[in-house]
Amino acid sequence: MVVQCNENCMIVVVLNDQNSLIGKRINKNFQQRDNHLQFGSSRTVSLISIVMASSNRKGQFPLIELTIRWLRRIRFWNDTPGKPFPTIGSIIVVSYLLIWLIPSWLFTMTSQASVTSLIKAANEQIVFCSIFFKMCVFALKFRRWESLFYDLQRAYSSVMDDMNLDIQRILGHVEKSAYHLTKWYGYGINFNCCVYGSLPMLFVAIKYAATGSYDVPLSTPIESNYLIPGYRTNFWIWFPLDIALSFLLSLHGVALFSIECFSWNLVHATSCLFRVLQIQANELSNQNERNDEWADKFSRFVNLHDLVLRSAGTLEEILRTQMLFIYASTVFELCLVMTVLSLAFKDLYLLITMFCVIGHCLFQTFSFSYLGTELIEESESVADSIFHSTWYIQNVNRQKDLCFALMRAKKPVSLTAGKFFVVKRESFTQVIKQAYTIFTLMSQFLDDTVN
């Protein structure tokens, strides 16, 4: 490995690590006599790469930076902490109720449509109620979300300059995973919004321009009744209304994926902090350290562990009601979607929209189930790391301190759905089983009704 330093102390490192080349370009103030340093030890290479990787980050750790940027754009986040939920954000939340939920309820109550359309409308009501519930929870508990975010950001900032290679890898993973999740999940939600809103509208407009005719009733993003005369029979009344609805659907889609990515990323960031604690616990097993250095490390470990436990407890308190609502609604959403597909499997557009609904429901439920399992496993591993370290060769005072830390680490950490059950991977399979059971009962009921 070669480290080169120019006049501005810009250091370029190329690290050969198991047939892969990792290039890093870092700003660091090194006081070296020579501008060219040659290193032969792989451990020295790792040490230098850690120092230079940590020097890339200045000030606060960029925790879920892309997600926060999107929340700021739609006015769901303040530029400075300590303020209430933004007024524009509250207007967006209220508009969701007025634009989607109330018209959908009116359609269900007043429509004489087919059974398939009514079941589709009922399914859309469940989906949109679930989204509205998430927005309301985020707005009502905004101050707690904000406090939790800044607590986790301070925790990551405290270990940002740590010299351990594994910790630096965890920090890099947290940055990249949050960025990619927000980016690609945002694409998926926007695709769903286009399938529901823009694409059907463009198809009708192109057909009308080419042939001068269109089919009635004209489609809207969801089955709804807006109490506007002629809005589903007159093209020139329907077209501007549908443009506005498609825009609002995209705006609410951005709010949805921003809120969901925010909660997912914070749960994952909390789990990754437990990984950092495992590494720090292993470092406490060094018996050759001076007492003052070891005491300083132990103090930082305890403080970080206390902050992470508080953050995990706050996550559970904020999400418990939302988890219960999500899991219950997902069961009925899947059941109704399968019922619609069984009744109208020849309608291509209906199939596409229902598969979009299924994809969203399964992904959100699986994500929380996966992250809940990860949180449990990583928190339990902290106690395992302390127990399996060489604590027994330390002096008595250190053994007492480690015993105290071990007792704290055994405190169970998990996400629950309204305190009824723990959210983990097995919960996801139970959702699928319950949905299929209810679908079977509904299918028998519909068959009996038709007969």
N, C-alpha and C positions, 0 to 999 in steps of 0.2 A: 504494500500500500504506500502511496506517495501523497504527502500533504504539501500543497503549494500555497504560499502566502504572498499576495501582491502588496503594493504600497498602502492600500486602504484596508489591509488585514482582511481581505475577502479570501476565504479558504475554500478550496475545492477538494473533496474527498471522493475517491473511488474505492469501494470496499468489495472485495471478492469473497462472496459468502455462498458456498455450496453451488457452484456453477452459475450464480447470478451476480450481476454487477449492479450495485446500487450507487447512484450518484447523488451527492448532496452539495448544495451551494449555500454557505452559511455566513452570517456576519458574527464575528467573535473577536474580542480584543485579547489576543494572545501576545505575550511579551516573549519573543523568541530572538535569539541572536542570529540564527540563519533563516533564510527564506525557504529553504528546502530541507524537509525532515523525512528521514527514511525510517519506517517501523517494520519490524519483522514478526513481532508477537501478535497473534490473533486477538488476545485479550486487550493488548494496547490499542489495536485497531478498533475494537468494540468500544473502548473507553473514549477514544477520540470522536467516534461517530456519535456517541451519546451526547457529549458536550456540545457538538455542533448542531445536532438535531434540536436540542432544547433551546439553543440560542436563536432559532428561527422564530420562536414565539416570544413576543415581548408584551409586557403588561399582563392583561387578563387572558385566560385561556378562551379561544374562540369556540365555546360550547354551542352546538347546533346553530351555527351562524346563519346558514341558508334558511332554516325554518323561521328563525326570529326575523329575518329580512322580509319574508313573505307575510308574517303576522303584522309587521309594521306597515307594509304596503296597503293592507286592507283595514288598517286602523284597529287591529286587535291587540296591539302592543304599544306601550309608551316608550318614547326615546329616553326618558329618565325614570328611574324606579320611584315607587311611593305614591303614584297617582292612581285614581280610580280607573275603572275600565272606560276606554274612550267612548265618547258620545256617538261617533260615526259607527263604531263597532256595534253599539246597542241598537242603532237604527237598522243595521244589516240583520241582526238577529230577529228583531220584530218584523221586518219585511219578509223574512222566511215564513213566519206564521201566516201573514196576510196573503202572500203570493201562492204558496203551495198547500198548506195544510187546510185552511178554511175552504178554498174552492174544491179540494179533493173530498172533504166531508160533504159538501153540498151536492157533488156529483153522486156520491154513494146514496144519499138520502132521496134525491129527486129523480135519478136516472131510471129509465125503463130498458136499459141495455141488457145484453146477454149475460149469462152466468159467468162466462170467461172474462168479460170486461169488468164485471163487478168484483170478481176475485182478484184480477189484476189491479184494480183500483184499491182494494183492501190491502194488497201486498205493498203497493206504493205508499199508502198511508203509514204502514208500519215502518218502512224504510225511512220515510221523511220525518216521522215522529222521532225515530232514533237519532237522526242527524240533528233535529231541532233540540232534542234533549242534551246532546253533546255540547251544542253551542251555548245553551242556557247554563249548563254546569260550568263551562269555561268562563262565562261572563260573571256568574255569581261568585265563583271561587277564584276570581282573577288574582286577588291580592295574595292568596296562598300559593297559586301557581308561580307568581312572580317571585315570592320569597324563596320557594323551593328552587327555582332556576338559579337565582343568585347565590344561594347556599352551595349548590353543586358546582357552580362556576368558581367560587372561592376555593372549594375543595380541590378542583383540578389545577387551579393556579398555584396552590401550595405545593404540588408535586411536579410542577411544570419544569423545574430546573433540576430534578432528581437525576443522578448520574447512572441509574440502573437502566440497562438496555431494555429489559422487559417492560419496565414502566413506560419508557418512551414509545415502545411499540403499542402499548395499550392506548396511550394518548393519540397516536396517529390513527389507530383503528377507530377510536371514538369520533374523530373528525371526519374520516372518510365514510364510515357507515352512516352517520347522520346526513352527510351531503348526498350520498347515493340514494338513500331511502326517500328523502324529500324530493329529489329530482325525478326518480322513476315512478314513485307513487303519484306524484303530481301529474305526470304524463298519463297514467292509467285513469285517474279521476277525470281529467280533461277529455279523454277519449269517451268515457261513459257519458259525459255531458253532451258531447257532440252527437253520440248515438241517439240520445233522448231528445235533443233540441235542434241543433243546426242541420244535421243531415236530412231528416224528414222534411224540414222546411225548404231546404234547397231543392229536394226532389220534386215537391209540389210546385215550386216556383218555376223550375225548368220545364216541367210538363205543361204548365199553363202558358209559358212563353212559346213553347213549340207547337202546341195543339189548340190553345185557346179554351181548354176545358180542364176541370179538376173534379176529383171525387169528393163527395160530401158524405158524412160530416168531415170537415177538415181536422187534421190531427193537431194536438197540442202536446207539449213535452210530457205531461202526465194526464191521466183521466181526471178532468176537473170541470167545474161549472163556474164561470166568471161573471154570470148574470149580465152579459153584454149582448144585446139583440144582434143576431146575424154573425156572431164571431166565428161560428163553425160552418156557415153557409156562404158568406160573402167574402171573396178573396181579399178585397181591399180593406176590409175591417180586420180580417184574420192576420194578414201579412205583417203590418206594423206591430200588432200585439204579440205575434210569435217572435219577432225580432227582439222585442223588449224582454220577453220571457226567456229566450235563449241566452241573452246577455246576463240576466239575473241568475239563471241556472249556473252559468260559468263562474260568476262572482261567488255564489254560495258554494260551488265546488272548490274554489280556491280556499275559502274559509274552512271547509271540511278537511281537506288534506293537510292544511297547515295545523289545525287543532290536533288531528290524529297523529301526525308526525311529531308534533311537539310532545305529546304524552308518551308515545312509543320511545322516542329518543331519550327522554328523561328516565324512563324505566331502565333502558339499556345502559345509560350512563351511570346509573346507580349500581347496576350489576358489575360494571367495569371497575368502579371504585372498590368493590369488594375484592376484585382481582389484585388491585394495587395493594390492598391491605394484606393479602396473602404473601406477596413478595416482601413487604416490610416485616411481616411476622417471621419469615425465614431469615431475614437479616439480623433479627434480634438474637439469634442463636450464637453469634460470634462472641466467644468468651474472652478473647484477647483484647477487646476494646476497653479503653479507659472508662471508668465509672461515669464520668461527666458526659462523655460522648454517648454511651449507652443510654443514660438517663434522658438525654435530649432526644434520641431516636424513639425511645419508648413513649415519651411525652407526645411527640408528633403523631405516633401511631394511635395512641388513645384518643387524642383530639380528633383525628381524622375518622376513626371508627365511630366516635360519638356523633359526629356530624352526619355520617352515612346512615347510621341507624335512625337518626331523627328524620332524615330525608326519606328513607324507606317507609317509616311510619306515616309521614305526611302523604306520600303517594297512595298508601293503602286507604287512608281516610278520605282522600279526594275521589279516588276511583271506585270505591266499593259499591256505591249506588249505581254508578255508570256501568260497572261490570255486570251487575245483576240485570240491568235493563238491556244491555247488549246481548247477553247470552239468552235471555228470555225472548227478545225480539228476533234473534237469529233463528231460533227453533221455528217460530211461526212463519218467518220470511221464507225459509227453505221449504217448509211444508206447502205454503201457498204457491210458491214458484213451481214446485213439482206438480201440483194440481193443475195449474195453468198450462204447463207444458204437456201434460197428459191429455188435456181437452182440446188444445189447439196446436198440435205438433206440426201442422202444415203451414202455419203462418210464419214466414221466414223472419220478418221484422220483429214479431213478437218473441220468437226464439232468441234473437240476438239481444234484445233488451232484457229478457229474463236471465240470460247467461251473464250479462253485465251485473245484474242484481246479485246473482249467486256468487260471482267472483268477488264482489265487494264484501258481501256478508261473510264468506268463508275466510277471506284474507284478514279482515279485522279481528275475527274471533280467533283464528290461528295465531295471529301476531301476539295478542295478549296472552294466549295460552303458552306460547313459546317463551315469551319474555317473563311470564310468571314463573315458569320452571327454571329459567336461567337465574332469576333473582334468588330463588330458594337454594339452588345448588351452589351458587357463588358465595352466598352468605354463610352457608354451612361449611364451606371449604376454608373459611378463615379460622374457625376453631380447629379444623383438622391440621392446618398449617402450623398453628401454635403447638398442638399436641405432639405432632411428629417431628418437631424441631428438637435440637439437642438441649432442651431446657434443663435436663437432669444433671448436666455438667456445669451449670452456672452456680454462682454462690447463692446462699439462702435468700438474701434480699431480692435478687433478681427472680428467683423461682417464685417468690410470693407475688411479685408484680405480674409475672407471666400467668400465674394462676388466676389473678384478678381479671386479666385480659381474656383468658380462656372462658371464664364464667360469663363475661359479657358477650363473647362471641357465640355462645350457645343459645342466645336469645333468638327465637324463631322469627324469620322475616319472610313475608309472603304477601301476595295480593289476594283479596277475597272478593266474592260477589255477594255483597250485602251481608257478610258474615255467615252466609249459608254454606258455602263451600270454597275451597282454596282453588284459585285459578292456576291451572297447570295443563300440560299436554293431554292428560286423560280427560280434562273437561271438554276439550274439543271433540274427542270421539263420542263423548256422551251427548253433545249437542246433535251430532249427526244421527245417532241412534234414536233420540227423542223425536227429531224431525221426521224420520222415516216412519216411526210408530204412528204419529198423528196423521201423516199423509195416508197411511194404509187405512186408518179409520175413516178419514174424509172420503177416500176413494169408494169405500163400501157404501157410505151414506149417499154419495152422488149417484152411484149405480142404482141403488134402491129407489132414489127419487126419479131417475129417468125411467126405470121400469114401471 
